[in-house]
Amino acid sequence: MPAETLTLSARALLFDMDGTLVDSTEVVEAAWRGMAQRFALDPRLLLAAIHGVRAEDSIRRWAPPGTDVAAVVDELAAFEIENADSTLPVPGAADFVRSIPLSAHALVTSATRALAVARMRGAGIRLPQLLVTAEDVSRGKPAPDVYLLAAERLGVSPADAVVFEDAEAGIQAGLAAGMRVVVMGAHSSPATVGLPRITSYSSAAVVTAADGTLRVTLPLTVSNP
């Protein structure tokens, strides 16, 4: 049972996807283990570094010089889209997202648009009106660009947005954007100290006021020091 609850007021909720709304771990790790074998890399090091980061940025960082980055990204995306029906929802995510007005939330992911749509549908989670994906910015997470763009397109200030993230790169991106960040899951680092943390949305609730303000109640599972 949650130790306590947290109530936030916001104008918009911005969600990362993998690890935050959906569990795609099996497919993601299979795809990147294949890349590790292909490029003679330690899979443990590679898997520790890719979460929350755009595939193109990871390939540029880890693949040998001369690698056709675009071709490898397309290959990864094709494999992951083909297997997107194995994606699972994070507990409570489908109902929680369904309770948020379509105009008051966005999916903000390092995945491509096609992969994001496939995974959300595979997990049975409603797509928002606004998706900000890998193709929409020149700098991916941990740069704040994706979150700032989402707030701009929703017409809210960064201070009025709450970010839900599970990975270091995304947490840093949300904080750099000047937004409040809720950590989903177990990731811990200096960046997460003092941030609220949840492990499911099963007891989460949203009430929308007449002026569009969201009153969000979250089941805190861990309180960081």
PLY file of the C-alpha trace (Angstrom):
ply
format ascii 1.0
element vertex 225
property float x
property float y
property float z
element edge 224
property int vertex1
property int vertex2
end_header
0.00 0.00 0.00
1.20 3.55 -0.67
2.70 5.26 2.34
1.05 8.56 1.44
-0.53 10.49 -1.37
0.52 13.64 -3.18
-1.83 16.17 -4.74
-0.57 18.42 -7.52
-2.20 21.19 -9.52
-1.19 21.53 -13.15
-2.37 22.67 -16.56
-0.75 19.77 -18.42
0.68 16.31 -17.77
3.58 15.19 -19.96
4.37 11.48 -20.13
7.41 9.62 -21.27
6.40 6.28 -22.77
8.73 3.30 -22.24
8.95 2.44 -18.55
6.54 5.23 -17.67
3.28 4.25 -19.37
4.24 0.97 -21.03
6.55 -1.96 -20.35
8.44 -2.81 -23.53
11.52 -4.16 -21.77
11.55 -7.58 -23.41
11.48 -6.25 -26.98
13.82 -3.33 -26.32
16.46 -5.51 -24.70
16.20 -8.13 -27.44
16.72 -5.46 -30.10
19.69 -3.86 -28.38
21.32 -7.15 -27.42
21.32 -7.86 -31.13
23.02 -4.53 -31.72
25.59 -5.30 -29.02
26.44 -8.60 -30.66
26.61 -6.98 -34.09
29.02 -4.26 -32.94
30.99 -6.46 -30.47
29.87 -4.39 -27.48
29.25 -5.41 -23.88
25.42 -5.72 -23.77
25.33 -4.72 -20.10
27.01 -1.40 -20.82
24.82 -0.75 -23.83
21.56 -1.57 -22.08
22.52 0.63 -19.14
22.97 3.61 -21.46
20.10 3.51 -23.94
17.02 4.05 -21.78
15.29 7.35 -22.38
17.69 8.26 -25.20
16.85 8.46 -28.90
18.00 5.42 -30.87
19.94 7.60 -33.30
21.87 9.21 -30.46
22.73 5.82 -28.96
23.85 4.41 -32.30
26.06 7.45 -32.95
27.62 7.02 -29.53
28.18 3.27 -29.58
28.47 2.06 -33.17
31.81 1.92 -34.99
32.82 4.88 -37.19
31.30 4.66 -40.65
28.08 2.99 -39.46
25.00 4.00 -41.46
23.13 5.40 -38.46
19.85 5.98 -40.28
19.80 2.43 -41.64
20.45 0.89 -38.21
17.76 3.08 -36.62
15.27 1.98 -39.27
16.21 -1.66 -38.67
15.70 -1.31 -34.92
12.39 0.47 -35.40
11.11 -2.19 -37.79
11.92 -4.97 -35.31
10.32 -3.13 -32.40
7.18 -2.17 -34.34
6.77 -5.74 -35.54
6.83 -6.90 -31.92
4.84 -4.01 -30.42
1.85 -6.23 -29.65
3.85 -7.70 -26.75
3.94 -4.30 -25.02
2.24 -4.20 -21.60
0.69 -1.24 -19.79
2.16 -0.02 -16.52
-0.44 -0.91 -13.85
-3.29 1.62 -13.86
-1.87 3.63 -16.77
-4.73 3.01 -19.21
-7.44 4.20 -16.81
-5.38 7.12 -15.54
-4.63 8.43 -19.04
-8.27 7.98 -20.04
-9.29 10.26 -17.17
-7.17 13.19 -18.42
-8.69 15.62 -20.96
-7.16 15.01 -24.38
-6.08 18.64 -24.64
-4.27 18.56 -21.28
-1.65 15.88 -21.77
1.01 14.76 -24.22
3.22 11.79 -24.96
6.85 12.95 -24.99
9.13 10.13 -26.05
12.53 9.39 -27.51
10.90 6.78 -29.74
9.85 7.51 -33.30
6.22 8.44 -33.94
5.44 5.14 -35.66
6.92 3.13 -32.80
5.17 5.25 -30.17
1.79 4.71 -31.83
2.42 0.97 -32.18
3.47 0.54 -28.54
0.64 2.59 -27.09
-1.89 0.65 -29.14
-0.20 -2.63 -28.24
-0.53 -1.76 -24.55
-4.13 -0.60 -24.94
-3.46 2.97 -23.80
-5.30 5.88 -25.40
-3.16 8.14 -27.53
-3.25 11.85 -26.71
-3.83 14.53 -29.32
-0.22 15.65 -28.98
2.80 13.41 -29.50
6.31 14.85 -29.36
8.75 12.26 -30.64
12.34 11.73 -31.74
11.71 13.35 -35.12
10.43 16.64 -33.67
13.67 18.00 -32.19
17.31 18.22 -33.14
18.41 17.49 -29.55
16.95 14.55 -27.68
16.76 13.93 -23.94
18.53 14.83 -21.64
18.19 18.18 -23.45
14.90 19.84 -22.43
13.76 20.49 -26.01
11.05 17.82 -26.23
9.38 18.94 -23.02
9.59 22.63 -23.85
8.08 21.92 -27.26
5.24 19.93 -25.71
4.41 22.75 -23.29
4.52 25.29 -26.12
2.16 23.25 -28.29
-0.24 22.73 -25.39
-0.13 26.46 -24.63
1.10 26.14 -21.04
4.12 27.49 -19.22
6.78 25.01 -18.04
5.90 25.77 -14.43
2.33 24.59 -15.08
3.41 21.21 -16.47
4.19 17.98 -14.62
6.50 15.41 -16.21
6.28 11.65 -15.56
9.60 9.90 -16.26
11.42 6.69 -15.39
14.92 7.17 -16.87
17.82 9.45 -16.04
17.90 11.20 -19.41
14.21 12.04 -19.24
14.32 13.15 -15.61
17.17 15.51 -16.43
15.25 16.79 -19.47
12.15 17.58 -17.42
14.12 19.33 -14.69
16.13 21.32 -17.27
12.83 22.44 -18.79
11.85 23.98 -15.45
9.05 21.48 -14.86
8.02 19.40 -11.88
9.00 15.76 -12.31
7.39 12.62 -10.89
9.64 9.56 -11.00
8.01 6.34 -12.16
9.71 3.21 -10.86
12.94 2.44 -9.09
15.56 4.58 -10.85
17.60 6.54 -8.33
20.33 9.13 -8.85
21.34 12.55 -7.54
18.75 14.02 -9.93
15.89 12.13 -8.24
16.63 13.27 -4.69
13.59 15.05 -3.31
11.35 14.11 -6.25
8.04 12.29 -5.69
8.08 8.66 -6.79
5.33 6.23 -7.79
5.33 2.63 -9.02
1.83 2.46 -10.52
-1.17 4.61 -11.38
-3.64 2.19 -9.81
-4.82 4.69 -7.18
-4.09 7.84 -9.15
-6.90 10.25 -9.97
-7.47 13.45 -11.94
-10.20 16.01 -11.37
-10.55 18.84 -13.90
-11.75 22.22 -12.65
-13.98 24.54 -14.66
-10.95 26.64 -15.65
-9.09 23.60 -16.96
-6.77 23.18 -13.97
-5.97 19.56 -13.20
-6.00 18.33 -9.61
-3.87 15.20 -9.65
-3.71 12.75 -6.74
-0.85 10.25 -6.85
-0.07 7.23 -4.65
3.46 7.82 -3.42
5.29 4.54 -2.87
8.72 5.86 -1.90
9.60 9.20 -0.40
13.09 10.26 -1.41
15.26 12.08 1.14
0 1
1 2
2 3
3 4
4 5
5 6
6 7
7 8
8 9
9 10
10 11
11 12
12 13
13 14
14 15
15 16
16 17
17 18
18 19
19 20
20 21
21 22
22 23
23 24
24 25
25 26
26 27
27 28
28 29
29 30
30 31
31 32
32 33
33 34
34 35
35 36
36 37
37 38
38 39
39 40
40 41
41 42
42 43
43 44
44 45
45 46
46 47
47 48
48 49
49 50
50 51
51 52
52 53
53 54
54 55
55 56
56 57
57 58
58 59
59 60
60 61
61 62
62 63
63 64
64 65
65 66
66 67
67 68
68 69
69 70
70 71
71 72
72 73
73 74
74 75
75 76
76 77
77 78
78 79
79 80
80 81
81 82
82 83
83 84
84 85
85 86
86 87
87 88
88 89
89 90
90 91
91 92
92 93
93 94
94 95
95 96
96 97
97 98
98 99
99 100
100 101
101 102
102 103
103 104
104 105
105 106
106 107
107 108
108 109
109 110
110 111
111 112
112 113
113 114
114 115
115 116
116 117
117 118
118 119
119 120
120 121
121 122
122 123
123 124
124 125
125 126
126 127
127 128
128 129
129 130
130 131
131 132
132 133
133 134
134 135
135 136
136 137
137 138
138 139
139 140
140 141
141 142
142 143
143 144
144 145
145 146
146 147
147 148
148 149
149 150
150 151
151 152
152 153
153 154
154 155
155 156
156 157
157 158
158 159
159 160
160 161
161 162
162 163
163 164
164 165
165 166
166 167
167 168
168 169
169 170
170 171
171 172
172 173
173 174
174 175
175 176
176 177
177 178
178 179
179 180
180 181
181 182
182 183
183 184
184 185
185 186
186 187
187 188
188 189
189 190
190 191
191 192
192 193
193 194
194 195
195 196
196 197
197 198
198 199
199 200
200 201
201 202
202 203
203 204
204 205
205 206
206 207
207 208
208 209
209 210
210 211
211 212
212 213
213 214
214 215
215 216
216 217
217 218
218 219
219 220
220 221
221 222
222 223
223 224
